[in-house]
Amino acid sequence: MYDLAIIGGGPAGVAAGIYASRKQIKTVIITDIFGGQSLVSASIENWVGDKSISGFNLAKKLEDHLKVQQGIDIVDGDFVLKITKNKDLFVILTKNNKKIEAKTLIVASGSRRRKLNVPGEQKFEGRGVAYCSTCDAPLFKNKSVAVVGTGNAGLEATQDLLSYAKQIYLFGRASDIRGDASTQAKIIKSEKIKIILNVQVKEILGDKVVTGLRYIDLNKNKEDILEIEGIFVEIGSIPNSELVKDLVLINKFGEIVVDHKTQQTSMRGIWAAGDVTNGLYKQNNISVGDAIKAVLNIQSHLNSL
């Protein structure tokens, strides 16, 4: 029996765990892996306190900081399958057949990569279609590749590929680039990169591996084919909110709706923080602050019981 169960081991989940420990709230944190989506980033330059840190090293620092806390149980290498409510308690079932009961929850389960859902994507996944530039950029040395997505994820992937690919095509459905201005500046000045905007990918082509993609120019309503040897899909993420979709209010984007003053959801006893929520900005530093806010509100809630 716990006062608080935290779901997720990214920045939000770990921050919640640290603060819950300091507030002497009997807590369990459940995560399959530490670090969240940032785990695959080669260099994070906006994490406060570090000029630059890799996603791997950030995950290790988060894990180490959590594990020195007192009075918190850590269930790692496992993930939640189902959450139900039994009177005033939440019952959590995990993949490894653990049953955990808690008075309150913080859902900090983050999000996962969004896919194009076009013909050829699933067929060529791992054979030219990739979603992690940090992991897979070296596989495309001296090859022509496309990056789909002009937000921060797309620009970071393009940066990762600069050291390897001979030619990079940056595809965007919008009419402008939306990532950080500092990253844009690095991208635009490279002769290796060609930016193609107002286009939509329709199909990924290939035989045994990717050989090209078919796309439509949205301005001219004209289809064209680009010969490439790889494609990185960087078009955002989908909130991992399915676990509580029958318990709390979810918006049309799949995000958990919270009161931004407290991070409380529509159900008494459940709070949420980080990328799984309808917070406007999806940033590690903001996720940490939101999680801390949730723990402080939970402490007040538990004291009132």
C-alpha positions in Angstrom: 0.0 0.0 0.0 1.5 3.3 -1.1 0.5 6.9 -0.6 1.7 7.7 -4.1 2.5 5.7 -7.3 4.4 7.4 -10.1 4.2 6.0 -13.6 7.2 6.9 -15.8 11.0 7.3 -15.4 11.6 10.4 -17.5 12.5 13.8 -16.1 8.9 14.3 -14.8 8.7 10.9 -13.1 12.1 11.2 -11.5 11.5 14.8 -10.3 8.3 13.6 -8.7 10.0 10.7 -7.0 12.8 12.9 -5.6 10.3 15.5 -4.2 8.0 12.8 -2.9 10.9 11.2 -1.0 11.9 14.6 0.5 8.3 15.1 1.6 8.4 11.6 3.2 5.5 10.4 1.1 5.4 6.6 0.9 6.0 6.2 -2.8 6.6 3.7 -5.6 7.9 4.6 -9.1 7.2 2.2 -12.0 9.2 2.6 -15.3 10.4 0.4 -18.1 13.5 2.6 -18.6 14.9 5.8 -17.3 15.3 9.0 -19.4 12.2 9.2 -21.5 12.3 10.3 -25.1 15.5 12.3 -24.4 17.4 9.0 -24.1 18.2 9.0 -27.8 19.4 12.6 -28.0 23.1 13.0 -28.8 23.3 16.4 -27.2 20.8 18.3 -25.1 21.9 21.9 -24.8 18.9 23.4 -22.9 18.9 21.2 -19.7 19.5 23.8 -17.0 22.8 23.3 -15.3 24.6 21.5 -18.1 26.0 23.3 -21.2 25.6 20.0 -23.1 24.6 16.5 -22.1 23.8 13.4 -24.0 20.4 11.7 -23.5 22.2 8.6 -22.2 24.1 10.6 -19.6 21.0 12.6 -18.5 19.1 9.4 -18.0 22.0 8.0 -15.8 22.1 11.2 -13.7 18.3 11.1 -13.2 18.4 7.4 -12.2 21.4 8.0 -9.8 19.7 11.0 -8.2 16.5 9.0 -7.6 18.2 5.9 -6.2 19.9 7.8 -3.4 16.5 9.0 -2.0 15.1 7.4 1.1 11.7 5.8 1.4 10.9 5.3 -2.3 10.5 1.9 -3.9 11.6 1.6 -7.6 10.1 -0.9 -9.9 12.2 -0.7 -13.1 12.4 -2.9 -16.2 8.6 -3.2 -16.0 5.6 -1.2 -17.2 2.0 -0.7 -16.3 -0.6 -2.7 -18.2 -3.8 -1.6 -16.4 -5.0 0.8 -13.8 -8.4 0.5 -12.1 -10.1 2.2 -9.1 -11.3 0.2 -6.1 -13.2 2.5 -3.8 -10.6 5.1 -2.6 -7.6 3.1 -4.0 -6.0 2.8 -7.4 -4.9 -0.7 -8.4 -2.0 -1.0 -10.8 -1.1 -4.2 -12.7 2.2 -4.5 -14.4 3.6 -6.7 -17.2 5.7 -8.7 -14.6 2.5 -9.5 -12.7 3.0 -7.0 -9.9 -0.1 -5.7 -8.2 0.4 -2.3 -6.6 -2.2 -0.2 -4.6 -1.9 3.5 -4.0 -4.0 6.3 -2.7 -2.8 8.8 -5.4 -1.2 8.6 -8.8 1.1 10.8 -10.9 0.9 9.8 -14.6 4.3 10.8 -16.1 4.3 8.3 -18.9 5.4 10.7 -21.6 4.8 10.1 -25.3 6.0 8.0 -28.2 7.1 8.8 -31.8 4.4 9.5 -34.3 4.5 7.5 -37.6 3.6 8.6 -41.1 1.2 5.7 -41.7 1.9 5.6 -45.4 2.5 2.6 -47.7 6.0 1.2 -47.3 6.7 2.6 -43.9 6.1 -0.6 -41.9 7.6 -2.8 -44.6 10.9 -0.9 -44.7 11.3 -0.2 -41.0 14.8 -1.0 -40.1 15.7 -1.3 -43.8 15.9 2.4 -44.5 13.1 3.8 -42.4 14.3 5.0 -39.1 13.0 7.0 -36.1 16.2 7.5 -34.0 19.0 9.6 -35.7 21.3 9.1 -32.6 21.0 5.4 -33.0 21.0 5.0 -36.8 22.7 8.0 -38.4 26.1 6.2 -38.8 24.3 3.5 -40.9 23.7 6.2 -43.6 27.3 7.2 -44.2 27.7 8.6 -47.7 24.1 8.1 -48.5 21.2 10.4 -49.5 18.5 10.6 -46.9 15.3 12.5 -46.1 14.2 13.8 -42.8 10.5 14.4 -42.5 9.6 17.0 -39.9 10.8 20.6 -39.4 10.2 20.9 -35.6 13.0 20.5 -33.1 13.1 16.7 -33.6 13.5 17.0 -37.3 16.2 19.6 -37.0 18.1 17.6 -34.4 18.0 14.5 -36.7 19.3 16.6 -39.6 22.2 17.8 -37.4 23.0 14.2 -36.4 23.1 13.2 -40.0 25.4 16.0 -41.2 28.5 14.0 -40.1 27.5 11.0 -42.1 25.1 11.5 -45.0 26.3 12.9 -48.3 22.9 14.7 -49.0 20.0 15.5 -46.7 16.5 16.5 -47.8 14.5 18.2 -45.0 10.8 17.7 -45.7 8.1 19.8 -44.1 4.3 20.0 -44.6 4.2 23.5 -43.3 5.5 26.6 -45.2 8.2 27.3 -42.7 10.7 25.7 -40.3 9.4 25.5 -36.7 12.4 24.4 -34.7 14.6 26.5 -32.4 16.2 29.5 -34.2 19.7 28.5 -33.1 19.3 25.1 -34.6 17.7 26.5 -37.8 20.8 28.7 -38.3 23.1 25.7 -38.3 20.9 23.8 -40.7 20.3 26.6 -43.2 24.0 27.3 -43.8 24.9 23.7 -44.7 25.4 23.0 -48.4 24.5 19.3 -47.7 20.9 20.2 -46.8 18.1 20.9 -49.2 14.9 22.2 -47.6 11.6 21.1 -49.3 8.5 22.7 -47.7 4.7 22.5 -48.4 5.0 18.8 -49.2 3.4 15.6 -48.0 4.9 12.1 -48.1 2.6 9.7 -49.8 4.6 6.5 -50.1 8.0 5.0 -49.2 9.5 3.1 -52.2 11.9 0.3 -52.3 12.7 -3.4 -53.0 14.7 -5.0 -50.3 15.6 -1.6 -48.8 14.4 2.0 -49.3 15.1 3.5 -52.7 13.0 6.6 -52.7 9.8 8.3 -51.6 6.8 9.6 -53.5 5.4 13.0 -52.3 3.0 15.6 -53.4 3.7 19.3 -53.7 0.8 20.9 -51.9 1.1 24.2 -53.6 1.1 22.8 -57.2 -0.9 19.6 -56.3 1.7 17.7 -58.2 3.3 14.4 -57.3 7.0 13.7 -57.6 9.5 11.0 -56.6 12.8 11.6 -54.8 15.5 9.0 -55.0 17.0 8.4 -51.5 18.5 5.6 -49.5 16.9 6.3 -46.1 14.2 8.3 -44.4 14.0 9.6 -40.8 10.5 10.2 -39.5 10.5 13.1 -37.0 6.9 14.4 -36.9 6.1 14.6 -33.3 4.7 12.2 -30.7 1.6 10.6 -29.3 0.9 10.8 -25.6 1.0 7.6 -23.6 -2.4 8.2 -22.0 -4.2 5.0 -22.8 -3.7 3.7 -19.3 -6.0 6.2 -17.8 -8.3 7.0 -20.7 -11.3 5.5 -18.9 -10.5 7.4 -15.7 -9.7 11.0 -16.6 -10.5 13.6 -19.2 -8.5 13.2 -22.4 -8.5 15.8 -25.2 -8.8 15.2 -28.9 -5.0 15.0 -29.2 -4.8 12.2 -26.6 -3.4 14.4 -23.9 -4.5 14.3 -20.3 -6.3 17.5 -19.4 -4.9 19.0 -16.2 -5.4 22.1 -14.0 -2.1 23.8 -14.7 -2.0 25.4 -11.2 -1.8 22.0 -9.6 -1.5 19.4 -12.4 -4.6 17.6 -11.0 -6.7 15.7 -13.6 -10.5 15.5 -13.8 -10.4 12.5 -11.3 -9.7 13.1 -7.6 -6.5 11.3 -6.7 -4.9 11.4 -10.1 -2.3 14.0 -11.2 -0.3 14.1 -14.4 2.9 15.8 -15.6 5.1 16.1 -18.6 4.5 15.3 -22.3 1.4 13.1 -21.6 -0.5 16.2 -20.5 -2.1 19.1 -22.4 0.7 21.4 -21.3 1.5 23.9 -24.1 5.3 23.3 -24.2 6.9 19.9 -24.3 10.3 20.5 -22.6 12.3 18.5 -20.1 12.7 21.5 -17.7 8.9 22.3 -17.8 8.1 18.6 -17.2 10.2 18.7 -14.1 8.5 21.8 -12.7 5.1 20.4 -13.4 5.9 17.2 -11.6 7.2 19.0 -8.6 4.0 21.1 -8.6 2.0 17.9 -8.6 3.8 16.4 -5.6 3.4 19.6 -3.5 -0.3 19.5 -4.3 -0.5 15.8 -3.5 1.1 16.4 -0.1 -1.6 18.9 0.7 -4.2 16.4 -0.5 -2.8 13.6 1.7 -2.7 15.8 4.7 -6.3 16.6 4.3 -7.5 13.0 4.2 
